[in-house]
Amino acid sequence: MPSPPALLGSPVLDGFLGTPAALTVPVGLFLLGYAAVIGWVGTRPRVDRAAVWGAVTLNSIWVVASVATVISGPFALTALGSAVILAQAVAVVLFAEWQFFALRRARRAA
C-alpha cells in the first residue's frame, strides 16, 4: 500500500507501481490520519496501552493486507509496485514488533 507522499504523485506512481489513484489517494489520506494519531499517542506523558495495542493490531492487519494484495493480484502491479508494497510490509512488521516489545518491557517495569 502506498505512503502519504503518494497523494501528490498518484497519477505518476500509477504507471510505475501499477496502483490506481483510486487506491493510493484514500490510503494516503488514511495514513496521514493514522500517523497523526500515532504521533499524538507517542507524545503523551503516559502512553495508553490500549492505543498501542490498537496500533499493533492495525499494523498487523496492514501487513496481511499488503501481502494479500501482492499475492491475489487485484491490481495490475508492476514488479516495482510489488516490491514497494512488500518493503512497506516489512517496515510495518518492524514497527509492530517494536511496539509489542515496548508494551512487554513497560509491563515488566510496572
VEXVEXRO-707607 format. One record per atom (N, C-alpha, C): residue in three letters; atom name; x, y, z; residue number from 1. Coordinates in nm, 2 decimals. Example, Ala and Ser with C-alpha at 12.3 -4.5 7.8 and 13.67 -1.06 7.14 Angstrom:
2
+------+------+--------+--------+--------+-----+
! rest ! atom !     c1 !     c2 !     c3 !  nr !
+------+------+--------+--------+--------+-----+
!  ALA !    N !   1.32 !  -0.57 !   0.78 !   1 !
!  ALA !   CA !   1.23 !  -0.45 !   0.78 !   1 !
!  ALA !    C !   1.32 !  -0.33 !   0.78 !   1 !
!  SER !    N !   1.28 !  -0.22 !   0.71 !   2 !
!  SER !   CA !   1.37 !  -0.11 !   0.71 !   2 !
!  SER !    C !   1.29 !   0.00 !   0.79 !   2 !
+------+------+--------+--------+--------+-----+
// end
This chain:
110
+------+------+--------+--------+--------+-----+
! rest ! atom !     c1 !     c2 !     c3 !  nr !
+------+------+--------+--------+--------+-----+
!  MET !    N !   0.08 !  -0.12 !   0.00 !   1 !
!  MET !   CA !   0.00 !   0.00 !   0.00 !   1 !
!  MET !    C !   0.09 !   0.12 !   0.00 !   1 !
!  PRO !    N !   0.05 !   0.23 !  -0.07 !   2 !
!  PRO !   CA !   0.13 !   0.34 !  -0.08 !   2 !
!  PRO !    C !   0.13 !   0.43 !   0.04 !   2 !
!  SER !    N !   0.24 !   0.52 !   0.05 !   3 !
!  SER !   CA !   0.25 !   0.60 !   0.16 !   3 !
!  SER !    C !   0.19 !   0.74 !   0.13 !   3 !
!  PRO !    N !   0.18 !   0.83 !   0.24 !   4 !
!  PRO !   CA !   0.12 !   0.96 !   0.22 !   4 !
!  PRO !    C !   0.18 !   1.04 !   0.10 !   4 !
!  PRO !    N !   0.31 !   1.04 !   0.08 !   5 !
!  PRO !   CA !   0.36 !   1.12 !  -0.03 !   5 !
!  PRO !    C !   0.30 !   1.07 !  -0.17 !   5 !
!  ALA !    N !   0.24 !   0.96 !  -0.17 !   6 !
!  ALA !   CA !   0.18 !   0.91 !  -0.29 !   6 !
!  ALA !    C !   0.05 !   0.99 !  -0.33 !   6 !
!  LEU !    N !   0.00 !   1.07 !  -0.23 !   7 !
!  LEU !   CA !  -0.11 !   1.15 !  -0.26 !   7 !
!  LEU !    C !  -0.08 !   1.25 !  -0.37 !   7 !
!  LEU !    N !   0.04 !   1.31 !  -0.36 !   8 !
!  LEU !   CA !   0.07 !   1.41 !  -0.46 !   8 !
!  LEU !    C !   0.11 !   1.35 !  -0.59 !   8 !
!  GLY !    N !   0.17 !   1.24 !  -0.59 !   9 !
!  GLY !   CA !   0.22 !   1.18 !  -0.71 !   9 !
!  GLY !    C !   0.15 !   1.06 !  -0.76 !   9 !
!  SER !    N !   0.02 !   1.04 !  -0.71 !  10 !
!  SER !   CA !  -0.05 !   0.92 !  -0.75 !  10 !
!  SER !    C !  -0.07 !   0.90 !  -0.90 !  10 !
!  PRO !    N !  -0.09 !   1.00 !  -0.98 !  11 !
!  PRO !   CA !  -0.10 !   0.98 !  -1.13 !  11 !
!  PRO !    C !   0.03 !   0.92 !  -1.19 !  11 !
!  VAL !    N !   0.14 !   0.97 !  -1.14 !  12 !
!  VAL !   CA !   0.27 !   0.93 !  -1.19 !  12 !
!  VAL !    C !   0.30 !   0.79 !  -1.14 !  12 !
!  LEU !    N !   0.27 !   0.77 !  -1.01 !  13 !
!  LEU !   CA !   0.30 !   0.64 !  -0.95 !  13 !
!  LEU !    C !   0.22 !   0.53 !  -1.01 !  13 !
!  ASP !    N !   0.10 !   0.56 !  -1.06 !  14 !
!  ASP !   CA !   0.02 !   0.46 !  -1.12 !  14 !
!  ASP !    C !   0.09 !   0.38 !  -1.23 !  14 !
!  GLY !    N !   0.16 !   0.45 !  -1.31 !  15 !
!  GLY !   CA !   0.24 !   0.39 !  -1.42 !  15 !
!  GLY !    C !   0.36 !   0.31 !  -1.37 !  15 !
!  PHE !    N !   0.43 !   0.36 !  -1.27 !  16 !
!  PHE !   CA !   0.55 !   0.29 !  -1.22 !  16 !
!  PHE !    C !   0.51 !   0.17 !  -1.13 !  16 !
!  LEU !    N !   0.41 !   0.19 !  -1.05 !  17 !
!  LEU !   CA !   0.38 !   0.08 !  -0.95 !  17 !
!  LEU !    C !   0.26 !  -0.01 !  -0.99 !  17 !
!  GLY !    N !   0.17 !   0.05 !  -1.07 !  18 !
!  GLY !   CA !   0.05 !  -0.03 !  -1.11 !  18 !
!  GLY !    C !  -0.06 !  -0.01 !  -1.00 !  18 !
!  THR !    N !  -0.05 !   0.09 !  -0.91 !  19 !
!  THR !   CA !  -0.15 !   0.11 !  -0.81 !  19 !
!  THR !    C !  -0.24 !   0.22 !  -0.86 !  19 !
!  PRO !    N !  -0.37 !   0.20 !  -0.87 !  20 !
!  PRO !   CA !  -0.46 !   0.31 !  -0.93 !  20 !
!  PRO !    C !  -0.47 !   0.42 !  -0.83 !  20 !
!  ALA !    N !  -0.49 !   0.54 !  -0.88 !  21 !
!  ALA !   CA !  -0.51 !   0.66 !  -0.79 !  21 !
!  ALA !    C !  -0.63 !   0.64 !  -0.70 !  21 !
!  ALA !    N !  -0.73 !   0.56 !  -0.75 !  22 !
!  ALA !   CA !  -0.85 !   0.53 !  -0.67 !  22 !
!  ALA !    C !  -0.81 !   0.46 !  -0.54 !  22 !
!  LEU !    N !  -0.69 !   0.40 !  -0.54 !  23 !
!  LEU !   CA !  -0.64 !   0.33 !  -0.42 !  23 !
!  LEU !    C !  -0.54 !   0.42 !  -0.34 !  23 !
!  THR !    N !  -0.45 !   0.48 !  -0.41 !  24 !
!  THR !   CA !  -0.35 !   0.55 !  -0.35 !  24 !
!  THR !    C !  -0.40 !   0.67 !  -0.27 !  24 !
!  VAL !    N !  -0.49 !   0.74 !  -0.33 !  25 !
!  VAL !   CA !  -0.54 !   0.86 !  -0.26 !  25 !
!  VAL !    C !  -0.61 !   0.83 !  -0.13 !  25 !
!  PRO !    N !  -0.71 !   0.74 !  -0.12 !  26 !
!  PRO !   CA !  -0.78 !   0.72 !   0.01 !  26 !
!  PRO !    C !  -0.68 !   0.65 !   0.11 !  26 !
!  VAL !    N !  -0.59 !   0.56 !   0.06 !  27 !
!  VAL !   CA !  -0.50 !   0.50 !   0.15 !  27 !
!  VAL !    C !  -0.40 !   0.60 !   0.20 !  27 !
!  GLY !    N !  -0.36 !   0.69 !   0.12 !  28 !
!  GLY !   CA !  -0.27 !   0.80 !   0.16 !  28 !
!  GLY !    C !  -0.33 !   0.89 !   0.27 !  28 !
!  LEU !    N !  -0.46 !   0.92 !   0.25 !  29 !
!  LEU !   CA !  -0.53 !   1.01 !   0.34 !  29 !
!  LEU !    C !  -0.55 !   0.93 !   0.48 !  29 !
!  PHE !    N !  -0.58 !   0.80 !   0.47 !  30 !
!  PHE !   CA !  -0.59 !   0.73 !   0.59 !  30 !
!  PHE !    C !  -0.45 !   0.73 !   0.67 !  30 !
!  LEU !    N !  -0.34 !   0.71 !   0.59 !  31 !
!  LEU !   CA !  -0.21 !   0.70 !   0.66 !  31 !
!  LEU !    C !  -0.17 !   0.83 !   0.72 !  31 !
!  LEU !    N !  -0.21 !   0.95 !   0.66 !  32 !
!  LEU !   CA !  -0.19 !   1.08 !   0.72 !  32 !
!  LEU !    C !  -0.26 !   1.09 !   0.86 !  32 !
!  GLY !    N !  -0.38 !   1.05 !   0.86 !  33 !
!  GLY !   CA !  -0.46 !   1.05 !   0.99 !  33 !
!  GLY !    C !  -0.40 !   0.95 !   1.09 !  33 !
!  TYR !    N !  -0.36 !   0.84 !   1.04 !  34 !
!  TYR !   CA !  -0.30 !   0.73 !   1.13 !  34 !
!  TYR !    C !  -0.17 !   0.78 !   1.19 !  34 !
!  ALA !    N !  -0.09 !   0.84 !   1.11 !  35 !
!  ALA !   CA !   0.04 !   0.90 !   1.15 !  35 !
!  ALA !    C !   0.02 !   1.01 !   1.26 !  35 !
!  ALA !    N !  -0.08 !   1.09 !   1.24 !  36 !
!  ALA !   CA !  -0.11 !   1.20 !   1.33 !  36 !
!  ALA !    C !  -0.15 !   1.14 !   1.47 !  36 !
!  VAL !    N !  -0.24 !   1.04 !   1.46 !  37 !
!  VAL !   CA !  -0.28 !   0.97 !   1.59 !  37 !
!  VAL !    C !  -0.16 !   0.91 !   1.66 !  37 !
!  ILE !    N !  -0.08 !   0.83 !   1.58 !  38 !
!  ILE !   CA !   0.03 !   0.77 !   1.64 !  38 !
!  ILE !    C !   0.13 !   0.87 !   1.70 !  38 !
!  GLY !    N !   0.15 !   0.98 !   1.63 !  39 !
!  GLY !   CA !   0.24 !   1.08 !   1.68 !  39 !
!  GLY !    C !   0.18 !   1.14 !   1.81 !  39 !
!  TRP !    N !   0.05 !   1.16 !   1.82 !  40 !
!  TRP !   CA !  -0.01 !   1.22 !   1.94 !  40 !
!  TRP !    C !   0.00 !   1.12 !   2.05 !  40 !
!  VAL !    N !  -0.03 !   1.00 !   2.03 !  41 !
!  VAL !   CA !  -0.02 !   0.89 !   2.13 !  41 !
!  VAL !    C !   0.12 !   0.89 !   2.19 !  41 !
!  GLY !    N !   0.22 !   0.89 !   2.10 !  42 !
!  GLY !   CA !   0.36 !   0.88 !   2.13 !  42 !
!  GLY !    C !   0.42 !   1.00 !   2.21 !  42 !
!  THR !    N !   0.35 !   1.11 !   2.21 !  43 !
!  THR !   CA !   0.40 !   1.23 !   2.28 !  43 !
!  THR !    C !   0.33 !   1.25 !   2.41 !  43 !
!  ARG !    N !   0.24 !   1.16 !   2.45 !  44 !
!  ARG !   CA !   0.17 !   1.18 !   2.58 !  44 !
!  ARG !    C !   0.27 !   1.14 !   2.69 !  44 !
!  PRO !    N !   0.26 !   1.21 !   2.81 !  45 !
!  PRO !   CA !   0.35 !   1.17 !   2.92 !  45 !
!  PRO !    C !   0.33 !   1.03 !   2.96 !  45 !
!  ARG !    N !   0.21 !   0.98 !   2.95 !  46 !
!  ARG !   CA !   0.18 !   0.84 !   2.99 !  46 !
!  ARG !    C !   0.11 !   0.78 !   2.87 !  46 !
!  VAL !    N !   0.17 !   0.68 !   2.81 !  47 !
!  VAL !   CA !   0.12 !   0.61 !   2.69 !  47 !
!  VAL !    C !   0.01 !   0.52 !   2.72 !  47 !
!  ASP !    N !  -0.10 !   0.53 !   2.65 !  48 !
!  ASP !   CA !  -0.22 !   0.45 !   2.67 !  48 !
!  ASP !    C !  -0.19 !   0.31 !   2.61 !  48 !
!  ARG !    N !  -0.19 !   0.21 !   2.69 !  49 !
!  ARG !   CA !  -0.16 !   0.07 !   2.65 !  49 !
!  ARG !    C !  -0.26 !   0.03 !   2.54 !  49 !
!  ALA !    N !  -0.39 !   0.06 !   2.56 !  50 !
!  ALA !   CA !  -0.49 !   0.02 !   2.46 !  50 !
!  ALA !    C !  -0.46 !   0.08 !   2.32 !  50 !
!  ALA !    N !  -0.42 !   0.20 !   2.32 !  51 !
!  ALA !   CA !  -0.38 !   0.27 !   2.20 !  51 !
!  ALA !    C !  -0.27 !   0.20 !   2.13 !  51 !
!  VAL !    N !  -0.17 !   0.16 !   2.21 !  52 !
!  VAL !   CA !  -0.05 !   0.09 !   2.15 !  52 !
!  VAL !    C !  -0.10 !  -0.05 !   2.10 !  52 !
!  TRP !    N !  -0.18 !  -0.12 !   2.17 !  53 !
!  TRP !   CA !  -0.23 !  -0.25 !   2.12 !  53 !
!  TRP !    C !  -0.31 !  -0.23 !   1.99 !  53 !
!  GLY !    N !  -0.39 !  -0.12 !   1.99 !  54 !
!  GLY !   CA !  -0.46 !  -0.08 !   1.86 !  54 !
!  GLY !    C !  -0.36 !  -0.06 !   1.75 !  54 !
!  ALA !    N !  -0.25 !   0.00 !   1.77 !  55 !
!  ALA !   CA !  -0.15 !   0.03 !   1.67 !  55 !
!  ALA !    C !  -0.09 !  -0.11 !   1.62 !  55 !
!  VAL !    N !  -0.06 !  -0.19 !   1.72 !  56 !
!  VAL !   CA !   0.00 !  -0.32 !   1.69 !  56 !
!  VAL !    C !  -0.10 !  -0.40 !   1.60 !  56 !
!  THR !    N !  -0.23 !  -0.40 !   1.64 !  57 !
!  THR !   CA !  -0.33 !  -0.47 !   1.56 !  57 !
!  THR !    C !  -0.35 !  -0.41 !   1.42 !  57 !
!  LEU !    N !  -0.36 !  -0.28 !   1.41 !  58 !
!  LEU !   CA !  -0.37 !  -0.22 !   1.28 !  58 !
!  LEU !    C !  -0.25 !  -0.24 !   1.19 !  58 !
!  ASN !    N !  -0.13 !  -0.24 !   1.25 !  59 !
!  ASN !   CA !  -0.01 !  -0.27 !   1.18 !  59 !
!  ASN !    C !  -0.01 !  -0.41 !   1.13 !  59 !
!  SER !    N !  -0.06 !  -0.50 !   1.21 !  60 !
!  SER !   CA !  -0.06 !  -0.64 !   1.17 !  60 !
!  SER !    C !  -0.16 !  -0.66 !   1.05 !  60 !
!  ILE !    N !  -0.28 !  -0.60 !   1.06 !  61 !
!  ILE !   CA !  -0.37 !  -0.60 !   0.95 !  61 !
!  ILE !    C !  -0.32 !  -0.55 !   0.82 !  61 !
!  TRP !    N !  -0.24 !  -0.44 !   0.84 !  62 !
!  TRP !   CA !  -0.18 !  -0.37 !   0.72 !  62 !
!  TRP !    C !  -0.08 !  -0.47 !   0.65 !  62 !
!  VAL !    N !  -0.01 !  -0.54 !   0.73 !  63 !
!  VAL !   CA !   0.09 !  -0.64 !   0.67 !  63 !
!  VAL !    C !   0.02 !  -0.75 !   0.60 !  63 !
!  VAL !    N !  -0.08 !  -0.81 !   0.66 !  64 !
!  VAL !   CA !  -0.16 !  -0.91 !   0.60 !  64 !
!  VAL !    C !  -0.23 !  -0.86 !   0.47 !  64 !
!  ALA !    N !  -0.29 !  -0.74 !   0.47 !  65 !
!  ALA !   CA !  -0.35 !  -0.69 !   0.35 !  65 !
!  ALA !    C !  -0.25 !  -0.66 !   0.24 !  65 !
!  SER !    N !  -0.13 !  -0.61 !   0.28 !  66 !
!  SER !   CA !  -0.03 !  -0.59 !   0.18 !  66 !
!  SER !    C !   0.02 !  -0.71 !   0.11 !  66 !
!  VAL !    N !   0.05 !  -0.82 !   0.19 !  67 !
!  VAL !   CA !   0.09 !  -0.94 !   0.13 !  67 !
!  VAL !    C !  -0.03 !  -1.00 !   0.04 !  67 !
!  ALA !    N !  -0.15 !  -0.99 !   0.09 !  68 !
!  ALA !   CA !  -0.26 !  -1.05 !   0.02 !  68 !
!  ALA !    C !  -0.28 !  -0.97 !  -0.11 !  68 !
!  THR !    N !  -0.26 !  -0.84 !  -0.11 !  69 !
!  THR !   CA !  -0.27 !  -0.76 !  -0.23 !  69 !
!  THR !    C !  -0.17 !  -0.81 !  -0.34 !  69 !
!  VAL !    N !  -0.05 !  -0.83 !  -0.29 !  70 !
!  VAL !   CA !   0.06 !  -0.88 !  -0.39 !  70 !
!  VAL !    C !   0.02 !  -1.02 !  -0.44 !  70 !
!  ILE !    N !  -0.02 !  -1.11 !  -0.35 !  71 !
!  ILE !   CA !  -0.04 !  -1.25 !  -0.39 !  71 !
!  ILE !    C !  -0.17 !  -1.26 !  -0.47 !  71 !
!  SER !    N !  -0.27 !  -1.20 !  -0.43 !  72 !
!  SER !   CA !  -0.40 !  -1.22 !  -0.50 !  72 !
!  SER !    C !  -0.41 !  -1.14 !  -0.63 !  72 !
!  GLY !    N !  -0.34 !  -1.03 !  -0.65 !  73 !
!  GLY !   CA !  -0.33 !  -0.96 !  -0.77 !  73 !
!  GLY !    C !  -0.46 !  -0.89 !  -0.81 !  73 !
!  PRO !    N !  -0.53 !  -0.82 !  -0.72 !  74 !
!  PRO !   CA !  -0.64 !  -0.74 !  -0.77 !  74 !
!  PRO !    C !  -0.61 !  -0.62 !  -0.85 !  74 !
!  PHE !    N !  -0.48 !  -0.58 !  -0.85 !  75 !
!  PHE !   CA !  -0.44 !  -0.47 !  -0.93 !  75 !
!  PHE !    C !  -0.33 !  -0.51 !  -1.02 !  75 !
!  ALA !    N !  -0.31 !  -0.44 !  -1.13 !  76 !
!  ALA !   CA !  -0.20 !  -0.48 !  -1.23 !  76 !
!  ALA !    C !  -0.07 !  -0.42 !  -1.18 !  76 !
!  LEU !    N !  -0.02 !  -0.47 !  -1.06 !  77 !
!  LEU !   CA !   0.10 !  -0.42 !  -1.01 !  77 !
!  LEU !    C !   0.22 !  -0.45 !  -1.10 !  77 !
!  THR !    N !   0.31 !  -0.36 !  -1.10 !  78 !
!  THR !   CA !   0.44 !  -0.39 !  -1.17 !  78 !
!  THR !    C !   0.53 !  -0.46 !  -1.07 !  78 !
!  ALA !    N !   0.64 !  -0.50 !  -1.12 !  79 !
!  ALA !   CA !   0.74 !  -0.57 !  -1.03 !  79 !
!  ALA !    C !   0.78 !  -0.47 !  -0.92 !  79 !
!  LEU !    N !   0.80 !  -0.34 !  -0.96 !  80 !
!  LEU !   CA !   0.84 !  -0.24 !  -0.87 !  80 !
!  LEU !    C !   0.73 !  -0.22 !  -0.77 !  80 !
!  GLY !    N !   0.60 !  -0.22 !  -0.81 !  81 !
!  GLY !   CA !   0.49 !  -0.20 !  -0.72 !  81 !
!  GLY !    C !   0.48 !  -0.31 !  -0.62 !  81 !
!  SER !    N !   0.50 !  -0.43 !  -0.66 !  82 !
!  SER !   CA !   0.50 !  -0.54 !  -0.57 !  82 !
!  SER !    C !   0.61 !  -0.53 !  -0.47 !  82 !
!  ALA !    N !   0.73 !  -0.49 !  -0.52 !  83 !
!  ALA !   CA !   0.85 !  -0.47 !  -0.43 !  83 !
!  ALA !    C !   0.82 !  -0.36 !  -0.32 !  83 !
!  VAL !    N !   0.76 !  -0.25 !  -0.37 !  84 !
!  VAL !   CA !   0.74 !  -0.14 !  -0.28 !  84 !
!  VAL !    C !   0.64 !  -0.18 !  -0.17 !  84 !
!  ILE !    N !   0.53 !  -0.25 !  -0.21 !  85 !
!  ILE !   CA !   0.43 !  -0.30 !  -0.11 !  85 !
!  ILE !    C !   0.49 !  -0.39 !  -0.02 !  85 !
!  LEU !    N !   0.57 !  -0.49 !  -0.06 !  86 !
!  LEU !   CA !   0.63 !  -0.58 !   0.03 !  86 !
!  LEU !    C !   0.74 !  -0.52 !   0.12 !  86 !
!  ALA !    N !   0.81 !  -0.42 !   0.07 !  87 !
!  ALA !   CA !   0.91 !  -0.35 !   0.15 !  87 !
!  ALA !    C !   0.83 !  -0.27 !   0.26 !  87 !
!  GLN !    N !   0.72 !  -0.21 !   0.23 !  88 !
!  GLN !   CA !   0.64 !  -0.14 !   0.33 !  88 !
!  GLN !    C !   0.59 !  -0.24 !   0.43 !  88 !
!  ALA !    N !   0.55 !  -0.36 !   0.39 !  89 !
!  ALA !   CA !   0.50 !  -0.46 !   0.48 !  89 !
!  ALA !    C !   0.61 !  -0.50 !   0.58 !  89 !
!  VAL !    N !   0.73 !  -0.51 !   0.53 !  90 !
!  VAL !   CA !   0.85 !  -0.54 !   0.62 !  90 !
!  VAL !    C !   0.87 !  -0.43 !   0.72 !  90 !
!  ALA !    N !   0.86 !  -0.31 !   0.68 !  91 !
!  ALA !   CA !   0.88 !  -0.19 !   0.77 !  91 !
!  ALA !    C !   0.77 !  -0.19 !   0.87 !  91 !
!  VAL !    N !   0.65 !  -0.22 !   0.83 !  92 !
!  VAL !   CA !   0.54 !  -0.22 !   0.93 !  92 !
!  VAL !    C !   0.55 !  -0.33 !   1.03 !  92 !
!  VAL !    N !   0.60 !  -0.45 !   0.98 !  93 !
!  VAL !   CA !   0.62 !  -0.56 !   1.08 !  93 !
!  VAL !    C !   0.72 !  -0.51 !   1.19 !  93 !
!  LEU !    N !   0.82 !  -0.44 !   1.15 !  94 !
!  LEU !   CA !   0.92 !  -0.39 !   1.24 !  94 !
!  LEU !    C !   0.86 !  -0.30 !   1.34 !  94 !
!  PHE !    N !   0.77 !  -0.21 !   1.29 !  95 !
!  PHE !   CA !   0.70 !  -0.11 !   1.38 !  95 !
!  PHE !    C !   0.62 !  -0.19 !   1.48 !  95 !
!  ALA !    N !   0.54 !  -0.28 !   1.43 !  96 !
!  ALA !   CA !   0.45 !  -0.36 !   1.52 !  96 !
!  ALA !    C !   0.54 !  -0.44 !   1.62 !  96 !
!  GLU !    N !   0.65 !  -0.49 !   1.58 !  97 !
!  GLU !   CA !   0.73 !  -0.57 !   1.67 !  97 !
!  GLU !    C !   0.79 !  -0.47 !   1.78 !  97 !
!  TRP !    N !   0.84 !  -0.36 !   1.74 !  98 !
!  TRP !   CA !   0.89 !  -0.26 !   1.84 !  98 !
!  TRP !    C !   0.78 !  -0.22 !   1.94 !  98 !
!  GLN !    N !   0.66 !  -0.19 !   1.89 !  99 !
!  GLN !   CA !   0.55 !  -0.15 !   1.97 !  99 !
!  GLN !    C !   0.52 !  -0.27 !   2.07 !  99 !
!  PHE !    N !   0.51 !  -0.39 !   2.02 ! 100 !
!  PHE !   CA !   0.48 !  -0.50 !   2.11 ! 100 !
!  PHE !    C !   0.59 !  -0.52 !   2.22 ! 100 !
!  PHE !    N !   0.71 !  -0.51 !   2.18 ! 101 !
!  PHE !   CA !   0.82 !  -0.53 !   2.28 ! 101 !
!  PHE !    C !   0.82 !  -0.42 !   2.38 ! 101 !
!  ALA !    N !   0.79 !  -0.30 !   2.33 ! 102 !
!  ALA !   CA !   0.78 !  -0.18 !   2.43 ! 102 !
!  ALA !    C !   0.67 !  -0.20 !   2.53 ! 102 !
!  LEU !    N !   0.56 !  -0.26 !   2.49 ! 103 !
!  LEU !   CA !   0.45 !  -0.29 !   2.58 ! 103 !
!  LEU !    C !   0.49 !  -0.40 !   2.68 ! 103 !
!  ARG !    N !   0.56 !  -0.50 !   2.64 ! 104 !
!  ARG !   CA !   0.61 !  -0.60 !   2.73 ! 104 !
!  ARG !    C !   0.71 !  -0.55 !   2.83 ! 104 !
!  ARG !    N !   0.80 !  -0.46 !   2.78 ! 105 !
!  ARG !   CA !   0.90 !  -0.40 !   2.87 ! 105 !
!  ARG !    C !   0.83 !  -0.31 !   2.97 ! 105 !
!  ALA !    N !   0.74 !  -0.23 !   2.93 ! 106 !
!  ALA !   CA !   0.66 !  -0.15 !   3.02 ! 106 !
!  ALA !    C !   0.59 !  -0.23 !   3.13 ! 106 !
!  ARG !    N !   0.53 !  -0.34 !   3.09 ! 107 !
!  ARG !   CA !   0.46 !  -0.42 !   3.18 ! 107 !
!  ARG !    C !   0.56 !  -0.48 !   3.29 ! 107 !
!  ARG !    N !   0.68 !  -0.52 !   3.24 ! 108 !
!  ARG !   CA !   0.78 !  -0.57 !   3.34 ! 108 !
!  ARG !    C !   0.83 !  -0.47 !   3.43 ! 108 !
!  ALA !    N !   0.84 !  -0.34 !   3.38 ! 109 !
!  ALA !   CA !   0.89 !  -0.23 !   3.47 ! 109 !
!  ALA !    C !   0.78 !  -0.19 !   3.57 ! 109 !
!  ALA !    N !   0.66 !  -0.21 !   3.54 ! 110 !
!  ALA !   CA !   0.55 !  -0.17 !   3.63 ! 110 !
!  ALA !    C !   0.54 !  -0.25 !   3.75 ! 110 !
+------+------+--------+--------+--------+-----+
// end
